[in-house]
Amino acid sequence: MTTARAPRKTGQPGRPGYDLDSLLAVAVKVFNDRGYDGTSMEILAKRLGITKSSIYHHVSGKSELLELALSRAL
C-alpha cells in the first residue's frame, strides 16, 4: 500500500519553502532577540532550515537584511 505525499506549497522538491518575506520575518525576530551583532547568517539559516548561501541568494549580507526589515516596518 502506498501513501500519496501532500504537495509542497512553495519551494523546490526536497527543499523547505521560504521566500524573502519569511526570511525577513525570521530576521526581525532574531535581531530583536539577539541584537544586530549577535545575529549571524548561520543562526538565520538554522532557524529557516536552509543554507547560508540560500540567504545570500536574496540579500548581499546582514546589513542589507536589516535595511529591508526596517523599510518594511516603516
PDB file of N, CA, C, O and CB in Angstrom:
ATOM      1  N   MET A   1       0.850  -1.174   0.000  1.00  0.00           N
ATOM      2  CA  MET A   1       0.000   0.000   0.000  1.00  0.00           C
ATOM      3  C   MET A   1       0.893   1.233   0.000  1.00  0.00           C
ATOM      4  O   MET A   1       1.797   1.347   0.828  1.00  0.00           O
ATOM      5  CB  MET A   1      -0.965   0.000   1.222  1.00  0.00           C
ATOM      6  N   THR A   2       0.649   2.133  -0.902  1.00  0.00           N
ATOM      7  CA  THR A   2       1.432   3.362  -0.957  1.00  0.00           C
ATOM      8  C   THR A   2       0.579   4.526  -0.500  1.00  0.00           C
ATOM      9  O   THR A   2      -0.638   4.549  -0.686  1.00  0.00           O
ATOM     10  CB  THR A   2       1.974   3.612  -2.377  1.00  0.00           C
ATOM     11  N   THR A   3       1.248   5.485   0.102  1.00  0.00           N
ATOM     12  CA  THR A   3       0.542   6.689   0.517  1.00  0.00           C
ATOM     13  C   THR A   3       1.038   7.849  -0.322  1.00  0.00           C
ATOM     14  O   THR A   3       2.234   7.974  -0.586  1.00  0.00           O
ATOM     15  CB  THR A   3       0.742   6.972   2.032  1.00  0.00           C
ATOM     16  N   ALA A   4       0.128   8.679  -0.732  1.00  0.00           N
ATOM     17  CA  ALA A   4       0.494   9.836  -1.557  1.00  0.00           C
ATOM     18  C   ALA A   4       1.039  10.942  -0.669  1.00  0.00           C
ATOM     19  O   ALA A   4       0.536  11.187   0.428  1.00  0.00           O
ATOM     20  CB  ALA A   4      -0.724  10.346  -2.375  1.00  0.00           C
ATOM     21  N   ARG A   5       2.070  11.599  -1.163  1.00  0.00           N
ATOM     22  CA  ARG A   5       2.629  12.736  -0.442  1.00  0.00           C
ATOM     23  C   ARG A   5       1.805  13.982  -0.733  1.00  0.00           C
ATOM     24  O   ARG A   5       1.313  14.177  -1.844  1.00  0.00           O
ATOM     25  CB  ARG A   5       4.108  12.960  -0.826  1.00  0.00           C
ATOM     26  N   ALA A   6       1.669  14.803   0.268  1.00  0.00           N
ATOM     27  CA  ALA A   6       0.988  16.082   0.055  1.00  0.00           C
ATOM     28  C   ALA A   6       1.922  17.003  -0.724  1.00  0.00           C
ATOM     29  O   ALA A   6       3.116  17.050  -0.429  1.00  0.00           O
ATOM     30  CB  ALA A   6       0.563  16.736   1.417  1.00  0.00           C
ATOM     31  N   PRO A   7       1.413  17.727  -1.701  1.00  0.00           N
ATOM     32  CA  PRO A   7       2.282  18.622  -2.472  1.00  0.00           C
ATOM     33  C   PRO A   7       2.782  19.777  -1.622  1.00  0.00           C
ATOM     34  O   PRO A   7       2.080  20.263  -0.734  1.00  0.00           O
ATOM     35  CB  PRO A   7       1.543  19.160  -3.694  1.00  0.00           C
ATOM     36  N   ARG A   8       4.014  20.213  -1.907  1.00  0.00           N
ATOM     37  CA  ARG A   8       4.573  21.369  -1.210  1.00  0.00           C
ATOM     38  C   ARG A   8       3.930  22.633  -1.751  1.00  0.00           C
ATOM     39  O   ARG A   8       3.621  22.731  -2.938  1.00  0.00           O
ATOM     40  CB  ARG A   8       6.117  21.427  -1.366  1.00  0.00           C
ATOM     41  N   LYS A   9       3.733  23.593  -0.867  1.00  0.00           N
ATOM     42  CA  LYS A   9       3.104  24.838  -1.288  1.00  0.00           C
ATOM     43  C   LYS A   9       4.085  25.752  -2.007  1.00  0.00           C
ATOM     44  O   LYS A   9       3.712  26.405  -2.982  1.00  0.00           O
ATOM     45  CB  LYS A   9       2.512  25.554  -0.092  1.00  0.00           C
ATOM     46  N   THR A  10       5.324  25.813  -1.551  1.00  0.00           N
ATOM     47  CA  THR A  10       6.326  26.672  -2.175  1.00  0.00           C
ATOM     48  C   THR A  10       7.646  25.942  -2.211  1.00  0.00           C
ATOM     49  O   THR A  10       7.804  24.899  -1.576  1.00  0.00           O
ATOM     50  CB  THR A  10       6.464  28.014  -1.425  1.00  0.00           C
ATOM     51  N   GLY A  11       8.589  26.481  -2.946  1.00  0.00           N
ATOM     52  CA  GLY A  11       9.934  25.922  -2.973  1.00  0.00           C
ATOM     53  C   GLY A  11      10.063  24.790  -3.964  1.00  0.00           C
ATOM     54  O   GLY A  11       9.099  24.391  -4.619  1.00  0.00           O
ATOM     55  N   GLN A  12      11.269  24.288  -4.057  1.00  0.00           N
ATOM     56  CA  GLN A  12      11.553  23.190  -4.959  1.00  0.00           C
ATOM     57  C   GLN A  12      11.413  21.871  -4.208  1.00  0.00           C
ATOM     58  O   GLN A  12      11.497  21.849  -2.980  1.00  0.00           O
ATOM     59  CB  GLN A  12      12.964  23.329  -5.569  1.00  0.00           C
ATOM     60  N   PRO A  13      11.199  20.768  -4.933  1.00  0.00           N
ATOM     61  CA  PRO A  13      11.064  19.477  -4.264  1.00  0.00           C
ATOM     62  C   PRO A  13      12.262  19.176  -3.366  1.00  0.00           C
ATOM     63  O   PRO A  13      13.412  19.362  -3.764  1.00  0.00           O
ATOM     64  CB  PRO A  13      10.897  18.368  -5.294  1.00  0.00           C
ATOM     65  N   GLY A  14      11.978  18.712  -2.161  1.00  0.00           N
ATOM     66  CA  GLY A  14      13.044  18.334  -1.243  1.00  0.00           C
ATOM     67  C   GLY A  14      13.644  19.491  -0.475  1.00  0.00           C
ATOM     68  O   GLY A  14      14.535  19.294   0.351  1.00  0.00           O
ATOM     69  N   ARG A  15      13.164  20.698  -0.737  1.00  0.00           N
ATOM     70  CA  ARG A  15      13.690  21.866  -0.031  1.00  0.00           C
ATOM     71  C   ARG A  15      12.562  22.536   0.737  1.00  0.00           C
ATOM     72  O   ARG A  15      11.413  22.528   0.295  1.00  0.00           O
ATOM     73  CB  ARG A  15      14.352  22.867  -1.019  1.00  0.00           C
ATOM     74  N   PRO A  16      12.890  23.120   1.896  1.00  0.00           N
ATOM     75  CA  PRO A  16      11.841  23.807   2.641  1.00  0.00           C
ATOM     76  C   PRO A  16      11.355  25.023   1.867  1.00  0.00           C
ATOM     77  O   PRO A  16      12.136  25.679   1.178  1.00  0.00           O
ATOM     78  CB  PRO A  16      12.346  24.225   4.031  1.00  0.00           C
ATOM     79  N   GLY A  17      10.059  25.325   1.979  1.00  0.00           N
ATOM     80  CA  GLY A  17       9.526  26.504   1.320  1.00  0.00           C
ATOM     81  C   GLY A  17       9.907  27.759   2.090  1.00  0.00           C
ATOM     82  O   GLY A  17       9.672  27.840   3.296  1.00  0.00           O
ATOM     83  N   TYR A  18      10.482  28.721   1.421  1.00  0.00           N
ATOM     84  CA  TYR A  18      10.804  30.003   2.028  1.00  0.00           C
ATOM     85  C   TYR A  18      10.897  31.029   0.921  1.00  0.00           C
ATOM     86  O   TYR A  18      11.086  30.699  -0.250  1.00  0.00           O
ATOM     87  CB  TYR A  18      12.126  29.937   2.849  1.00  0.00           C
ATOM     88  N   ASP A  19      10.759  32.281   1.321  1.00  0.00           N
ATOM     89  CA  ASP A  19      10.895  33.381   0.389  1.00  0.00           C
ATOM     90  C   ASP A  19      11.448  34.573   1.163  1.00  0.00           C
ATOM     91  O   ASP A  19      11.766  34.461   2.347  1.00  0.00           O
ATOM     92  CB  ASP A  19       9.529  33.723  -0.298  1.00  0.00           C
ATOM     93  N   LEU A  20      11.558  35.699   0.494  1.00  0.00           N
ATOM     94  CA  LEU A  20      12.126  36.871   1.154  1.00  0.00           C
ATOM     95  C   LEU A  20      11.279  37.292   2.344  1.00  0.00           C
ATOM     96  O   LEU A  20      11.824  37.707   3.367  1.00  0.00           O
ATOM     97  CB  LEU A  20      12.255  38.028   0.168  1.00  0.00           C
ATOM     98  N   ASP A  21       9.963  37.194   2.233  1.00  0.00           N
ATOM     99  CA  ASP A  21       9.101  37.577   3.352  1.00  0.00           C
ATOM    100  C   ASP A  21       9.345  36.712   4.585  1.00  0.00           C
ATOM    101  O   ASP A  21       9.422  37.231   5.698  1.00  0.00           O
ATOM    102  CB  ASP A  21       7.641  37.483   2.940  1.00  0.00           C
ATOM    103  N   SER A  22       9.467  35.405   4.399  1.00  0.00           N
ATOM    104  CA  SER A  22       9.719  34.537   5.554  1.00  0.00           C
ATOM    105  C   SER A  22      11.121  34.766   6.100  1.00  0.00           C
ATOM    106  O   SER A  22      11.335  34.684   7.310  1.00  0.00           O
ATOM    107  CB  SER A  22       9.535  33.058   5.172  1.00  0.00           C
ATOM    108  N   LEU A  23      12.073  35.050   5.227  1.00  0.00           N
ATOM    109  CA  LEU A  23      13.431  35.382   5.668  1.00  0.00           C
ATOM    110  C   LEU A  23      13.410  36.642   6.526  1.00  0.00           C
ATOM    111  O   LEU A  23      14.036  36.685   7.585  1.00  0.00           O
ATOM    112  CB  LEU A  23      14.371  35.572   4.454  1.00  0.00           C
ATOM    113  N   LEU A  24      12.694  37.666   6.071  1.00  0.00           N
ATOM    114  CA  LEU A  24      12.619  38.913   6.835  1.00  0.00           C
ATOM    115  C   LEU A  24      11.914  38.713   8.168  1.00  0.00           C
ATOM    116  O   LEU A  24      12.325  39.292   9.174  1.00  0.00           O
ATOM    117  CB  LEU A  24      11.901  39.984   6.028  1.00  0.00           C
ATOM    118  N   ALA A  25      10.870  37.913   8.193  1.00  0.00           N
ATOM    119  CA  ALA A  25      10.153  37.661   9.444  1.00  0.00           C
ATOM    120  C   ALA A  25      11.065  37.009  10.478  1.00  0.00           C
ATOM    121  O   ALA A  25      11.068  37.403  11.644  1.00  0.00           O
ATOM    122  CB  ALA A  25       8.929  36.773   9.190  1.00  0.00           C
ATOM    123  N   VAL A  26      11.828  36.026  10.056  1.00  0.00           N
ATOM    124  CA  VAL A  26      12.765  35.363  10.970  1.00  0.00           C
ATOM    125  C   VAL A  26      13.883  36.320  11.363  1.00  0.00           C
ATOM    126  O   VAL A  26      14.285  36.357  12.525  1.00  0.00           O
ATOM    127  CB  VAL A  26      13.354  34.088  10.322  1.00  0.00           C
ATOM    128  N   ALA A  27      14.384  37.087  10.414  1.00  0.00           N
ATOM    129  CA  ALA A  27      15.469  38.032  10.704  1.00  0.00           C
ATOM    130  C   ALA A  27      15.037  39.051  11.754  1.00  0.00           C
ATOM    131  O   ALA A  27      15.800  39.347  12.673  1.00  0.00           O
ATOM    132  CB  ALA A  27      15.912  38.754   9.420  1.00  0.00           C
ATOM    133  N   VAL A  28      13.835  39.587  11.633  1.00  0.00           N
ATOM    134  CA  VAL A  28      13.342  40.560  12.610  1.00  0.00           C
ATOM    135  C   VAL A  28      13.296  39.935  13.998  1.00  0.00           C
ATOM    136  O   VAL A  28      13.719  40.552  14.976  1.00  0.00           O
ATOM    137  CB  VAL A  28      11.945  41.079  12.210  1.00  0.00           C
ATOM    138  N   LYS A  29      12.784  38.715  14.083  1.00  0.00           N
ATOM    139  CA  LYS A  29      12.712  38.045  15.389  1.00  0.00           C
ATOM    140  C   LYS A  29      14.102  37.840  15.978  1.00  0.00           C
ATOM    141  O   LYS A  29      14.320  38.101  17.161  1.00  0.00           O
ATOM    142  CB  LYS A  29      11.992  36.694  15.262  1.00  0.00           C
ATOM    143  N   VAL A  30      15.041  37.374  15.162  1.00  0.00           N
ATOM    144  CA  VAL A  30      16.393  37.113  15.661  1.00  0.00           C
ATOM    145  C   VAL A  30      17.098  38.423  16.012  1.00  0.00           C
ATOM    146  O   VAL A  30      17.781  38.495  17.033  1.00  0.00           O
ATOM    147  CB  VAL A  30      17.215  36.326  14.615  1.00  0.00           C
ATOM    148  N   PHE A  31      16.946  39.458  15.186  1.00  0.00           N
ATOM    149  CA  PHE A  31      17.536  40.765  15.514  1.00  0.00           C
ATOM    150  C   PHE A  31      16.984  41.273  16.846  1.00  0.00           C
ATOM    151  O   PHE A  31      17.734  41.808  17.663  1.00  0.00           O
ATOM    152  CB  PHE A  31      17.250  41.797  14.386  1.00  0.00           C
ATOM    153  N   ASN A  32      15.679  41.108  17.069  1.00  0.00           N
ATOM    154  CA  ASN A  32      15.081  41.543  18.333  1.00  0.00           C
ATOM    155  C   ASN A  32      15.587  40.731  19.512  1.00  0.00           C
ATOM    156  O   ASN A  32      15.838  41.282  20.584  1.00  0.00           O
ATOM    157  CB  ASN A  32      13.571  41.444  18.257  1.00  0.00           C
ATOM    158  N   ASP A  33      15.738  39.430  19.326  1.00  0.00           N
ATOM    159  CA  ASP A  33      16.172  38.548  20.413  1.00  0.00           C
ATOM    160  C   ASP A  33      17.658  38.685  20.734  1.00  0.00           C
ATOM    161  O   ASP A  33      18.043  38.690  21.904  1.00  0.00           O
ATOM    162  CB  ASP A  33      15.868  37.113  20.058  1.00  0.00           C
ATOM    163  N   ARG A  34      18.498  38.795  19.695  1.00  0.00           N
ATOM    164  CA  ARG A  34      19.946  38.718  19.885  1.00  0.00           C
ATOM    165  C   ARG A  34      20.688  40.015  19.602  1.00  0.00           C
ATOM    166  O   ARG A  34      21.867  40.139  19.933  1.00  0.00           O
ATOM    167  CB  ARG A  34      20.497  37.652  19.017  1.00  0.00           C
ATOM    168  N   GLY A  35      20.008  40.985  18.994  1.00  0.00           N
ATOM    169  CA  GLY A  35      20.674  42.216  18.578  1.00  0.00           C
ATOM    170  C   GLY A  35      21.386  42.001  17.247  1.00  0.00           C
ATOM    171  O   GLY A  35      21.592  40.868  16.811  1.00  0.00           O
ATOM    172  N   TYR A  36      21.756  43.105  16.616  1.00  0.00           N
ATOM    173  CA  TYR A  36      22.401  43.020  15.304  1.00  0.00           C
ATOM    174  C   TYR A  36      23.714  42.249  15.378  1.00  0.00           C
ATOM    175  O   TYR A  36      23.950  41.339  14.583  1.00  0.00           O
ATOM    176  CB  TYR A  36      22.651  44.421  14.743  1.00  0.00           C
ATOM    177  N   ASP A  37      24.573  42.613  16.337  1.00  0.00           N
ATOM    178  CA  ASP A  37      25.885  41.960  16.439  1.00  0.00           C
ATOM    179  C   ASP A  37      25.781  40.489  16.830  1.00  0.00           C
ATOM    180  O   ASP A  37      26.646  39.691  16.468  1.00  0.00           O
ATOM    181  CB  ASP A  37      26.748  42.688  17.451  1.00  0.00           C
ATOM    182  N   GLY A  38      24.740  40.126  17.557  1.00  0.00           N
ATOM    183  CA  GLY A  38      24.566  38.742  17.973  1.00  0.00           C
ATOM    184  C   GLY A  38      23.876  37.859  16.943  1.00  0.00           C
ATOM    185  O   GLY A  38      23.724  36.653  17.139  1.00  0.00           O
ATOM    186  N   THR A  39      23.460  38.478  15.841  1.00  0.00           N
ATOM    187  CA  THR A  39      22.787  37.736  14.773  1.00  0.00           C
ATOM    188  C   THR A  39      23.791  37.377  13.695  1.00  0.00           C
ATOM    189  O   THR A  39      24.554  38.229  13.239  1.00  0.00           O
ATOM    190  CB  THR A  39      21.619  38.555  14.174  1.00  0.00           C
ATOM    191  N   SER A  40      23.790  36.125  13.293  1.00  0.00           N
ATOM    192  CA  SER A  40      24.677  35.693  12.206  1.00  0.00           C
ATOM    193  C   SER A  40      23.846  35.024  11.118  1.00  0.00           C
ATOM    194  O   SER A  40      22.723  34.576  11.352  1.00  0.00           O
ATOM    195  CB  SER A  40      25.780  34.720  12.731  1.00  0.00           C
ATOM    196  N   MET A  41      24.422  34.972   9.937  1.00  0.00           N
ATOM    197  CA  MET A  41      23.743  34.282   8.848  1.00  0.00           C
ATOM    198  C   MET A  41      23.583  32.804   9.183  1.00  0.00           C
ATOM    199  O   MET A  41      22.614  32.175   8.757  1.00  0.00           O
ATOM    200  CB  MET A  41      24.517  34.455   7.529  1.00  0.00           C
ATOM    201  N   GLU A  42      24.512  32.251   9.931  1.00  0.00           N
ATOM    202  CA  GLU A  42      24.427  30.849  10.364  1.00  0.00           C
ATOM    203  C   GLU A  42      23.183  30.625  11.226  1.00  0.00           C
ATOM    204  O   GLU A  42      22.451  29.655  11.030  1.00  0.00           O
ATOM    205  CB  GLU A  42      25.698  30.445  11.148  1.00  0.00           C
ATOM    206  N   ILE A  43      22.953  31.524  12.176  1.00  0.00           N
ATOM    207  CA  ILE A  43      21.780  31.412  13.046  1.00  0.00           C
ATOM    208  C   ILE A  43      20.501  31.533  12.224  1.00  0.00           C
ATOM    209  O   ILE A  43      19.566  30.752  12.402  1.00  0.00           O
ATOM    210  CB  ILE A  43      21.812  32.493  14.151  1.00  0.00           C
ATOM    211  N   LEU A  44      20.463  32.511  11.327  1.00  0.00           N
ATOM    212  CA  LEU A  44      19.279  32.693  10.483  1.00  0.00           C
ATOM    213  C   LEU A  44      19.021  31.456   9.629  1.00  0.00           C
ATOM    214  O   LEU A  44      17.883  31.001   9.509  1.00  0.00           O
ATOM    215  CB  LEU A  44      19.447  33.928   9.584  1.00  0.00           C
ATOM    216  N   ALA A  45      20.078  30.921   9.040  1.00  0.00           N
ATOM    217  CA  ALA A  45      19.940  29.736   8.190  1.00  0.00           C
ATOM    218  C   ALA A  45      19.399  28.552   8.988  1.00  0.00           C
ATOM    219  O   ALA A  45      18.527  27.826   8.511  1.00  0.00           O
ATOM    220  CB  ALA A  45      21.293  29.370   7.555  1.00  0.00           C
ATOM    221  N   LYS A  46      19.912  28.360  10.196  1.00  0.00           N
ATOM    222  CA  LYS A  46      19.434  27.250  11.031  1.00  0.00           C
ATOM    223  C   LYS A  46      17.970  27.428  11.400  1.00  0.00           C
ATOM    224  O   LYS A  46      17.203  26.464  11.385  1.00  0.00           O
ATOM    225  CB  LYS A  46      20.280  27.133  12.302  1.00  0.00           C
ATOM    226  N   ARG A  47      17.576  28.654  11.730  1.00  0.00           N
ATOM    227  CA  ARG A  47      16.176  28.907  12.083  1.00  0.00           C
ATOM    228  C   ARG A  47      15.242  28.639  10.910  1.00  0.00           C
ATOM    229  O   ARG A  47      14.116  28.176  11.092  1.00  0.00           O
ATOM    230  CB  ARG A  47      16.004  30.345  12.562  1.00  0.00           C
ATOM    231  N   LEU A  48      15.723  28.937   9.700  1.00  0.00           N
ATOM    232  CA  LEU A  48      14.907  28.746   8.499  1.00  0.00           C
ATOM    233  C   LEU A  48      15.005  27.336   7.932  1.00  0.00           C
ATOM    234  O   LEU A  48      14.182  26.938   7.108  1.00  0.00           O
ATOM    235  CB  LEU A  48      15.314  29.739   7.442  1.00  0.00           C
ATOM    236  N   GLY A  49      16.011  26.579   8.372  1.00  0.00           N
ATOM    237  CA  GLY A  49      16.214  25.240   7.833  1.00  0.00           C
ATOM    238  C   GLY A  49      16.786  25.252   6.431  1.00  0.00           C
ATOM    239  O   GLY A  49      16.504  24.364   5.626  1.00  0.00           O
ATOM    240  N   ILE A  50      17.594  26.268   6.141  1.00  0.00           N
ATOM    241  CA  ILE A  50      18.214  26.410   4.820  1.00  0.00           C
ATOM    242  C   ILE A  50      19.706  26.654   4.997  1.00  0.00           C
ATOM    243  O   ILE A  50      20.195  26.717   6.125  1.00  0.00           O
ATOM    244  CB  ILE A  50      17.558  27.572   4.010  1.00  0.00           C
ATOM    245  N   THR A  51      20.423  26.789   3.905  1.00  0.00           N
ATOM    246  CA  THR A  51      21.852  27.080   3.972  1.00  0.00           C
ATOM    247  C   THR A  51      22.084  28.588   3.938  1.00  0.00           C
ATOM    248  O   THR A  51      21.215  29.355   3.524  1.00  0.00           O
ATOM    249  CB  THR A  51      22.603  26.392   2.813  1.00  0.00           C
ATOM    250  N   LYS A  52      23.267  28.994   4.377  1.00  0.00           N
ATOM    251  CA  LYS A  52      23.619  30.415   4.310  1.00  0.00           C
ATOM    252  C   LYS A  52      23.607  30.912   2.874  1.00  0.00           C
ATOM    253  O   LYS A  52      23.188  32.039   2.609  1.00  0.00           O
ATOM    254  CB  LYS A  52      24.996  30.659   4.935  1.00  0.00           C
ATOM    255  N   SER A  53      24.060  30.085   1.952  1.00  0.00           N
ATOM    256  CA  SER A  53      24.086  30.517   0.552  1.00  0.00           C
ATOM    257  C   SER A  53      22.677  30.780   0.026  1.00  0.00           C
ATOM    258  O   SER A  53      22.499  31.603  -0.872  1.00  0.00           O
ATOM    259  CB  SER A  53      24.780  29.462  -0.317  1.00  0.00           C
ATOM    260  N   SER A  54      21.686  30.100   0.569  1.00  0.00           N
ATOM    261  CA  SER A  54      20.302  30.377   0.179  1.00  0.00           C
ATOM    262  C   SER A  54      19.878  31.776   0.611  1.00  0.00           C
ATOM    263  O   SER A  54      19.126  32.449  -0.094  1.00  0.00           O
ATOM    264  CB  SER A  54      19.356  29.332   0.785  1.00  0.00           C
ATOM    265  N   ILE A  55      20.359  32.208   1.761  1.00  0.00           N
ATOM    266  CA  ILE A  55      20.062  33.570   2.217  1.00  0.00           C
ATOM    267  C   ILE A  55      20.729  34.575   1.292  1.00  0.00           C
ATOM    268  O   ILE A  55      20.125  35.578   0.911  1.00  0.00           O
ATOM    269  CB  ILE A  55      20.534  33.782   3.679  1.00  0.00           C
ATOM    270  N   TYR A  56      21.980  34.301   0.933  1.00  0.00           N
ATOM    271  CA  TYR A  56      22.712  35.220   0.058  1.00  0.00           C
ATOM    272  C   TYR A  56      22.121  35.274  -1.351  1.00  0.00           C
ATOM    273  O   TYR A  56      22.460  36.168  -2.127  1.00  0.00           O
ATOM    274  CB  TYR A  56      24.174  34.812  -0.015  1.00  0.00           C
ATOM    275  N   HIS A  57      21.260  34.347  -1.682  1.00  0.00           N
ATOM    276  CA  HIS A  57      20.534  34.422  -2.951  1.00  0.00           C
ATOM    277  C   HIS A  57      19.584  35.624  -2.943  1.00  0.00           C
ATOM    278  O   HIS A  57      19.303  36.206  -3.990  1.00  0.00           O
ATOM    279  CB  HIS A  57      19.747  33.109  -3.211  1.00  0.00           C
ATOM    280  N   HIS A  58      19.094  35.989  -1.756  1.00  0.00           N
ATOM    281  CA  HIS A  58      18.129  37.081  -1.613  1.00  0.00           C
ATOM    282  C   HIS A  58      18.761  38.406  -1.213  1.00  0.00           C
ATOM    283  O   HIS A  58      18.295  39.464  -1.636  1.00  0.00           O
ATOM    284  CB  HIS A  58      17.095  36.708  -0.602  1.00  0.00           C
ATOM    285  N   VAL A  59      19.806  38.364  -0.409  1.00  0.00           N
ATOM    286  CA  VAL A  59      20.433  39.596   0.094  1.00  0.00           C
ATOM    287  C   VAL A  59      21.945  39.468   0.020  1.00  0.00           C
ATOM    288  O   VAL A  59      22.494  38.367   0.007  1.00  0.00           O
ATOM    289  CB  VAL A  59      19.986  39.895   1.552  1.00  0.00           C
ATOM    290  N   SER A  60      22.608  40.628  -0.027  1.00  0.00           N
ATOM    291  CA  SER A  60      24.069  40.609  -0.121  1.00  0.00           C
ATOM    292  C   SER A  60      24.740  40.402   1.233  1.00  0.00           C
ATOM    293  O   SER A  60      25.906  40.013   1.294  1.00  0.00           O
ATOM    294  CB  SER A  60      24.563  41.899  -0.737  1.00  0.00           C
ATOM    295  N   GLY A  61      24.020  40.655   2.305  1.00  0.00           N
ATOM    296  CA  GLY A  61      24.604  40.473   3.624  1.00  0.00           C
ATOM    297  C   GLY A  61      23.646  40.895   4.723  1.00  0.00           C
ATOM    298  O   GLY A  61      22.496  41.255   4.470  1.00  0.00           O
ATOM    299  N   LYS A  62      24.142  40.842   5.940  1.00  0.00           N
ATOM    300  CA  LYS A  62      23.328  41.134   7.112  1.00  0.00           C
ATOM    301  C   LYS A  62      22.848  42.582   7.126  1.00  0.00           C
ATOM    302  O   LYS A  62      21.725  42.861   7.547  1.00  0.00           O
ATOM    303  CB  LYS A  62      24.111  40.838   8.376  1.00  0.00           C
ATOM    304  N   SER A  63      23.690  43.501   6.670  1.00  0.00           N
ATOM    305  CA  SER A  63      23.286  44.908   6.674  1.00  0.00           C
ATOM    306  C   SER A  63      22.119  45.154   5.717  1.00  0.00           C
ATOM    307  O   SER A  63      21.206  45.915   6.038  1.00  0.00           O
ATOM    308  CB  SER A  63      24.473  45.802   6.294  1.00  0.00           C
ATOM    309  N   GLU A  64      22.145  44.519   4.550  1.00  0.00           N
ATOM    310  CA  GLU A  64      21.018  44.665   3.621  1.00  0.00           C
ATOM    311  C   GLU A  64      19.755  44.045   4.203  1.00  0.00           C
ATOM    312  O   GLU A  64      18.659  44.575   4.026  1.00  0.00           O
ATOM    313  CB  GLU A  64      21.347  44.019   2.263  1.00  0.00           C
ATOM    314  N   LEU A  65      19.907  42.943   4.883  1.00  0.00           N
ATOM    315  CA  LEU A  65      18.771  42.288   5.523  1.00  0.00           C
ATOM    316  C   LEU A  65      18.139  43.214   6.559  1.00  0.00           C
ATOM    317  O   LEU A  65      16.915  43.319   6.635  1.00  0.00           O
ATOM    318  CB  LEU A  65      19.208  40.964   6.180  1.00  0.00           C
ATOM    319  N   LEU A  66      18.965  43.882   7.351  1.00  0.00           N
ATOM    320  CA  LEU A  66      18.456  44.828   8.340  1.00  0.00           C
ATOM    321  C   LEU A  66      17.756  45.996   7.654  1.00  0.00           C
ATOM    322  O   LEU A  66      16.678  46.405   8.084  1.00  0.00           O
ATOM    323  CB  LEU A  66      19.596  45.342   9.232  1.00  0.00           C
ATOM    324  N   GLU A  67      18.350  46.535   6.597  1.00  0.00           N
ATOM    325  CA  GLU A  67      17.729  47.646   5.863  1.00  0.00           C
ATOM    326  C   GLU A  67      16.358  47.254   5.322  1.00  0.00           C
ATOM    327  O   GLU A  67      15.401  48.018   5.445  1.00  0.00           O
ATOM    328  CB  GLU A  67      18.635  48.098   4.710  1.00  0.00           C
ATOM    329  N   LEU A  68      16.257  46.075   4.727  1.00  0.00           N
ATOM    330  CA  LEU A  68      14.973  45.613   4.193  1.00  0.00           C
ATOM    331  C   LEU A  68      13.940  45.438   5.301  1.00  0.00           C
ATOM    332  O   LEU A  68      12.778  45.811   5.143  1.00  0.00           O
ATOM    333  CB  LEU A  68      15.154  44.295   3.439  1.00  0.00           C
ATOM    334  N   ALA A  69      14.372  44.872   6.411  1.00  0.00           N
ATOM    335  CA  ALA A  69      13.456  44.664   7.534  1.00  0.00           C
ATOM    336  C   ALA A  69      12.959  46.003   8.077  1.00  0.00           C
ATOM    337  O   ALA A  69      11.776  46.150   8.383  1.00  0.00           O
ATOM    338  CB  ALA A  69      14.147  43.858   8.653  1.00  0.00           C
ATOM    339  N   LEU A  70      13.855  46.969   8.194  1.00  0.00           N
ATOM    340  CA  LEU A  70      13.461  48.285   8.698  1.00  0.00           C
ATOM    341  C   LEU A  70      12.536  49.004   7.722  1.00  0.00           C
ATOM    342  O   LEU A  70      11.557  49.620   8.141  1.00  0.00           O
ATOM    343  CB  LEU A  70      14.696  49.138   8.969  1.00  0.00           C
ATOM    344  N   SER A  71      12.832  48.934   6.438  1.00  0.00           N
ATOM    345  CA  SER A  71      11.991  49.630   5.460  1.00  0.00           C
ATOM    346  C   SER A  71      10.592  49.025   5.396  1.00  0.00           C
ATOM    347  O   SER A  71       9.624  49.746   5.153  1.00  0.00           O
ATOM    348  CB  SER A  71      12.640  49.587   4.076  1.00  0.00           C
ATOM    349  N   ARG A  72      10.469  47.742   5.606  1.00  0.00           N
ATOM    350  CA  ARG A  72       9.140  47.111   5.614  1.00  0.00           C
ATOM    351  C   ARG A  72       8.375  47.452   6.881  1.00  0.00           C
ATOM    352  O   ARG A  72       7.145  47.493   6.877  1.00  0.00           O
ATOM    353  CB  ARG A  72       9.267  45.591   5.478  1.00  0.00           C
ATOM    354  N   ALA A  73       9.094  47.695   7.959  1.00  0.00           N
ATOM    355  CA  ALA A  73       8.439  48.007   9.224  1.00  0.00           C
ATOM    356  C   ALA A  73       7.922  49.442   9.259  1.00  0.00           C
ATOM    357  O   ALA A  73       7.011  49.758  10.024  1.00  0.00           O
ATOM    358  CB  ALA A  73       9.399  47.775  10.376  1.00  0.00           C
ATOM    359  N   LEU A  74       8.497  50.300   8.443  1.00  0.00           N
ATOM    360  CA  LEU A  74       8.100  51.718   8.469  1.00  0.00           C
ATOM    361  C   LEU A  74       7.004  52.043   7.526  1.00  0.00           C
ATOM    362  O   LEU A  74       6.577  53.195   7.448  1.00  0.00           O
ATOM    363  CB  LEU A  74       9.252  52.583   8.162  1.00  0.00           C
TER     364      LEU A  74
END
